[in-house]
Amino acid sequence: MYIYDKIYGEFKVDKVLEELILSEPVQRLKGIHQGGASYLVNEKWNETRFDHSVGVMLLIRKLGGSLEEQIAGLLHDVSHTAFSHVIDFVFENKEEDYHEKIYSAVVKNSEIPAILAKYDLNYEEILFDDSKWTLLEQSAPELCADRVDYTLRDMYAYGNISLEEVKRFLHDLIVSEGKMHLQNIEVAEWFVETYYKEVIDFFMDPLNIYGYDMLAKTLKLSLEKNILTINDFLDKDDDLLNKIKSSDDKELLGLLRKLNPNVQVKEDRENFDLHRKNKLRMINPSIYRNGELIPASELSERIKTMGNVAYEKATKGMFVRIVSN
């Protein structure tokens, strides 16, 4: 099976990966939007968890990661519920890790263990200990395949960066002791700037904040009215929307109508309708230089400044005024 990805190009994948990609749990991710409510208020914000999951797998492969780590990368988001992180706002889960809490149960109750067993692979050994997969996951502020892929994928898809810039970044990546690092401080500055465009300018875009807030209210009320159950969240985004629409509940339909591409909002710290803080996400990649790893902020005043600005914005949160909805 050959896979083409707009970021990484074309690859031939192993049979086990092919079978996993075609499995129901992974195919479901085609119906889960990475940006949660984003696509409801801006149809261009439509990247999916499927594209990201395949991308993480391919990036790990590109960097020489093992088949097992590629499998872990492909399946790392398989437990994301409909609308991704919106569920964390439904349940006021500040760590934004609901999908991680249910990961084990989702995997065990799927066809994934049987597929892996066919190839003499143990699902528990591969999927339940991220600490062994050092390309896939690293604690912030370091680089990892998950963090790198969603940043590159979103920012390229939404026109913030070019494919040439992406290729230059990927060319500069180096693997040392199983972890990814950069070599060139200018490339590090570019990625830090790009990452904050993602987690500050995009995640905290007033329109995104509005979309998350309105959808979280709608889903919470749908649960309270028993129109949705918690198990429904293991379906796709549109399945939940259709279930709410078919309920003919006037209150819920009124809320859904407020999620549309014609909404107008703006940042307004003085006269605001919504205020939200996201999970703090910082980046400060290590630079591999002369056999040593040096935090990029020690080599670049610009990176230090960008980090300070991002920290201040993230901790203050976004104040949103609704102009019209």
Secondary structure, 3 states (H helix, E strand, C coil): CEEEECCCEEEECCHHHHHHHCCHHHHHHHHCECCCCHHHHCCCCCCEHHHHHHHHHHHHHHCCCCHHHHHHHHHCCCCCCCCCCHHHHHCCCCCCCHHHHCHHHHHHCCCHHHHHHHCCCCHHHHHCCHHHCCCCCCCCCCCCHHHHHHHHHHHHHCCCCCHHHHHHHHHHCEEECCEEEECCHHHHHHHHHHHHHHHHHHCCCHHHHHHHHHHHHHHHHHHHCCCCCHHHHHCCHHHHHHHHHHCCCHHHHHHHHCCCCCCEEEECCCCCCEEECCCCCCCCCEEEECCEEEEHHHHCHHHHHHHHHHHHHHHHCEEEEEEEC
